[in-house]
Amino acid sequence: MKAIWIHLVVTLCVIFLNSTAFAADDLLEDLSDELPQQQTQDLSPAPSPEIKETHSDETPKRTSQVTDERDPRIPLYQYTHPHWGFELAGSYNSLGGQNLVTFQTETAKALSIQLEYQPEFLQSLGVIGLGPSLSTYPIFGYAVTSHALALWSVGGQIRYQARFFRQQPIVPIAGYSVEYFTYRFQPSADFPSASAPSGNFILQGPVVGAWLLLNIFEPSAAASLYTDYKISRSYLVAELRSQTGGDSNISITGNSFYLGLRFEF
C-alpha cells in the first residue's frame, strides 16, 4: 500500500514538472513574437504635426534695393555717366594767328577754361554738353598791352561727343562757341604815333577735334581719380577752333589749334 502511494506522488510530480516546462516554452514563444512587433512600431515615423496655412490679405512691401549687375572685373568708373566736364586748353597761335594792330610783332597766345553740363538723358547716342567759357589772350614781346588780361573773352559753347561705347579710345567732337571779346591796346615805345584801339565785339565759330582717352593707359590711376575725386574720364584734347568777328578797329578771321586736358565727373 505504501509503495502505491509513493508511485502516485512521483507520477504527479513528473506531470507537474512537464506541464510547467511546456507553459514556460509557450510563454517564451509569445514574448518572442510580440517583441519585434513593438520594435517595429517604435521605429515607425511619428506623425508630422498638422501645419495650418495662414492667409493674409496684406501684400508684402517691396524694398527698393539697387542690384549691381555689372561685371566685378570691370572698374566702377567705366559704368558711370559723368554730368560735368572741365577743360583747360591753350593755343600758341590764337585769334586766327594774325596781328590785330600794326605795331604787334607776335601773335596772341591763349588760355581757355570751359565748364560743361552733360545731361544724362542726352547721352544715349553720344554725349551733348553745354556751358560757360573764359579765355585770355596774352601777347608777349613788345609791350602792346598793359597786362596779360588786356585781351580776354567770356562766353559759352555747345558740344557733341561721338562717344558710343565704354572705354572708347578716340572721341571725335564737334561744337559751336560764342564769346564776348574785349581788347585794350597801349601805344608801343617803338611806335609812339600808332593808335592804341580798345573795344569789344562778338567772336563765334565752329569747333572740331578729337579727344584721346587717358584711362586706357593708366587704369589704376583712373580708378584712384574716381575714388578720390569722382573723375571718371580723363582726355587729352586736340581741337581746331574757328573764330570770326570784328569791329571798326580790328577784324579776326581764322582757325586756331588748341591742346589741353579735360576731366569729366
C-alpha distance (Angstrom), angle and dihedral (degrees) to the residues before:
residue distance angle dihedral
M1 . . .
K2 3.82 . .
A3 3.82 90.0 .
I4 3.79 91.2 54.3
W5 3.83 91.9 54.6
I6 3.78 92.1 48.9
H7 3.80 91.0 50.2
L8 3.83 90.5 49.4
V9 3.84 93.3 50.8
V10 3.79 92.4 49.5
T11 3.81 91.0 49.5
L12 3.83 91.5 51.5
C13 3.82 91.9 49.3
V14 3.80 91.8 52.0
I15 3.80 91.1 49.0
F16 3.82 90.7 49.2
L17 3.80 93.5 49.3
N18 3.81 92.1 47.9
S19 3.79 92.1 49.7
T20 3.81 91.0 48.5
A21 3.82 91.4 51.3
F22 3.81 91.6 49.5
A23 3.83 90.8 49.2
A24 3.82 91.1 50.6
D25 3.80 91.2 50.5
D26 3.80 91.6 50.9
L27 3.80 91.3 49.0
L28 3.81 92.3 51.7
E29 3.81 91.2 49.4
D30 3.81 90.9 51.2
L31 3.77 92.2 49.5
S32 3.81 92.6 48.2
D33 3.82 90.3 51.5
E34 3.83 95.5 50.2
L35 3.82 98.6 43.2
P36 3.88 98.0 68.4
Q37 3.81 90.0 47.1
Q38 3.79 91.3 54.5
Q39 3.80 91.7 47.2
T40 3.79 90.7 50.1
Q41 3.78 90.3 50.8
D42 3.82 91.7 49.1
L43 3.82 91.8 49.9
S44 3.80 94.2 49.9
P45 3.85 112.0 105.1
A46 3.73 116.4 -94.9
P47 3.76 114.6 -113.8
S48 3.80 111.3 -92.7
P49 3.75 115.2 -114.8
E50 3.74 114.9 -101.6
I51 3.78 112.4 -99.4
K52 3.73 115.6 -144.6
E53 3.77 117.2 -149.0
T54 3.73 115.5 -136.1
H55 3.77 120.6 -157.1
S56 3.78 122.5 -158.5
D57 3.73 126.7 -170.0
E58 3.80 91.4 -154.0
T59 3.81 113.2 101.3
P60 3.82 113.3 -136.9
K61 3.77 113.5 -109.4
R62 3.78 118.6 -111.4
T63 3.76 118.4 -130.5
S64 3.78 117.2 -141.4
Q65 3.76 103.3 -128.4
V66 3.78 122.7 164.7
T67 3.78 109.5 -127.2
D68 3.74 114.4 -148.7
E69 3.79 105.5 -140.0
R70 3.78 96.0 165.7
D71 3.78 123.7 117.9
P72 3.83 106.2 -94.3
R73 3.79 89.8 -144.9
I74 3.82 90.6 65.0
P75 3.84 116.7 76.7
L76 3.78 116.7 -112.8
Y77 3.82 94.8 -121.9
Q78 3.81 90.0 67.8
Y79 3.81 91.0 63.3
T80 3.79 98.3 49.0
H81 3.81 125.2 101.1
P82 3.82 106.6 -142.3
H83 3.79 115.2 -140.8
W84 3.80 97.9 -163.8
G85 3.78 136.4 48.4
F86 3.81 128.2 -165.4
E87 3.79 119.5 -167.2
L88 3.79 130.3 -173.2
A89 3.79 114.4 -173.7
G90 3.78 138.7 160.9
S91 3.77 139.1 -162.8
Y92 3.78 129.3 -152.7
N93 3.81 92.4 -160.0
S94 3.81 108.5 33.2
L95 3.82 134.8 165.0
G96 3.79 91.6 44.0
G97 3.82 92.5 -54.0
Q98 3.80 93.0 -86.7
N99 3.78 134.9 128.0
L100 3.77 111.6 -107.8
V101 3.82 97.1 -161.3
T102 3.81 132.8 28.2
F103 3.81 95.6 -112.0
Q104 3.80 94.1 50.2
T105 3.81 110.9 113.8
E106 3.80 101.0 177.3
T107 3.76 131.6 44.4
A108 3.77 119.7 -112.8
K109 3.77 120.6 -96.3
A110 3.81 121.9 -145.6
L111 3.77 140.8 -142.2
S112 3.80 115.5 -172.0
I113 3.82 131.1 -171.7
Q114 3.78 119.6 -168.6
L115 3.80 132.4 -179.4
E116 3.79 120.8 -168.2
Y117 3.76 135.9 -172.4
Q118 3.82 114.2 -144.1
P119 3.83 111.8 -163.7
E120 3.79 111.5 -144.6
F121 3.81 93.9 -137.9
L122 3.83 88.4 61.6
Q123 3.82 94.1 54.9
S124 3.80 99.6 81.2
L125 3.82 94.9 94.1
G126 3.75 104.0 25.1
V127 3.80 125.7 -44.8
I128 3.82 127.5 -71.6
G129 3.78 120.6 -163.0
L130 3.77 136.0 174.9
G131 3.78 134.2 179.5
P132 3.80 149.5 120.5
S133 3.79 129.7 -55.8
L134 3.79 136.9 -160.7
S135 3.81 123.9 -164.2
T136 3.77 138.6 176.5
Y137 3.82 126.9 -163.0
P138 3.81 111.5 -158.5
I139 3.80 119.8 -169.9
F140 3.78 116.5 -153.0
G141 3.78 129.1 -167.7
Y142 3.79 114.1 48.3
A143 3.77 114.7 30.1
V144 3.78 97.7 -104.7
T145 3.82 90.5 145.8
S146 3.77 129.6 40.6
H147 3.83 94.5 -131.3
A148 3.80 142.1 -2.5
L149 3.81 93.2 -94.3
A150 3.80 94.9 55.9
L151 3.81 88.4 103.2
W152 3.78 113.9 44.1
S153 3.78 142.3 136.3
V154 3.77 140.9 -158.8
G155 3.78 124.5 -160.6
G156 3.74 144.4 108.3
Q157 3.78 145.4 -101.0
I158 3.77 143.2 -153.3
R159 3.78 118.3 -144.7
Y160 3.79 138.5 -175.1
Q161 3.81 122.6 -152.2
A162 3.81 117.3 -157.2
R163 3.79 91.7 -144.4
F164 3.80 114.7 145.5
F165 3.82 108.8 157.4
R166 3.76 141.2 34.6
Q167 3.83 117.1 -84.1
Q168 3.82 91.9 10.0
P169 3.82 102.3 178.0
I170 3.83 99.4 -154.2
V171 3.80 120.2 37.2
P172 3.83 116.6 -170.5
I173 3.79 114.0 -150.6
A174 3.80 137.7 -167.1
G175 3.76 130.0 -177.5
Y176 3.77 149.4 139.5
S177 3.80 129.3 -114.4
V178 3.80 133.9 -162.7
E179 3.82 121.9 -167.4
Y180 3.77 135.8 -179.3
F181 3.79 101.0 -136.8
T182 3.82 121.6 -156.3
Y183 3.82 124.4 -171.8
R184 3.79 136.9 178.9
F185 3.79 122.0 179.5
Q186 3.80 128.4 -172.7
P187 3.81 128.8 -150.8
S188 3.78 114.4 -89.1
A189 3.80 121.5 -126.9
D190 3.80 88.8 -127.8
F191 3.82 92.1 49.9
P192 3.82 105.6 35.4
S193 3.79 94.3 159.6
A194 3.81 94.4 52.2
S195 3.77 117.2 106.7
A196 3.83 118.6 -111.1
P197 3.79 105.7 -146.2
S198 3.80 126.6 -163.4
G199 3.77 133.1 -176.3
N200 3.77 144.6 104.8
F201 3.79 139.9 -108.3
I202 3.79 143.0 159.8
L203 3.80 120.5 -75.2
Q204 3.79 116.6 -167.3
G205 3.76 142.0 157.3
P206 3.82 147.7 126.9
V207 3.79 125.6 -67.6
V208 3.82 126.1 -150.2
G209 3.75 131.5 172.2
A210 3.78 149.2 114.5
W211 3.80 133.7 -99.7
L212 3.78 126.2 -147.6
L213 3.83 114.9 -144.6
L214 3.81 108.3 -129.5
N215 3.82 94.4 -169.1
I216 3.80 91.5 79.9
F217 3.83 91.6 62.3
E218 3.83 98.1 48.8
P219 3.83 110.3 23.1
S220 3.81 92.4 167.0
A221 3.80 92.1 52.7
A222 3.81 89.9 46.5
A223 3.80 90.3 52.8
S224 3.82 90.6 49.8
L225 3.82 91.6 50.2
Y226 3.79 89.9 52.8
T227 3.80 93.7 46.8
D228 3.81 94.7 47.2
Y229 3.83 103.6 31.9
K230 3.85 105.8 10.9
I231 3.82 90.3 -117.3
S232 3.79 105.6 152.5
R233 3.84 101.2 175.5
S234 3.79 133.7 31.1
Y235 3.80 122.5 -171.5
L236 3.77 139.8 -172.4
V237 3.81 103.0 -135.6
A238 3.81 127.1 -144.7
E239 3.81 115.2 174.5
L240 3.78 139.0 165.6
R241 3.79 110.6 -147.2
S242 3.78 121.5 -165.9
Q243 3.82 115.6 -154.1
T244 3.77 127.4 -171.4
G245 3.80 128.8 174.0
G246 3.77 144.7 99.0
D247 3.78 149.5 156.5
S248 3.79 136.7 -143.3
N249 3.81 92.2 -63.9
I250 3.80 106.5 43.4
S251 3.79 138.5 7.3
I252 3.79 128.5 -154.4
T253 3.79 124.4 -160.3
G254 3.78 125.7 153.1
N255 3.78 149.8 69.5
S256 3.79 129.1 -76.5
F257 3.79 129.0 -164.9
Y258 3.81 117.0 -133.7
L259 3.79 128.5 -166.5
G260 3.79 125.1 -172.9
L261 3.79 151.3 111.6
R262 3.78 131.8 -75.4
F263 3.81 129.6 -164.0
E264 3.78 124.6 -167.7
F265 3.78 123.3 -162.3
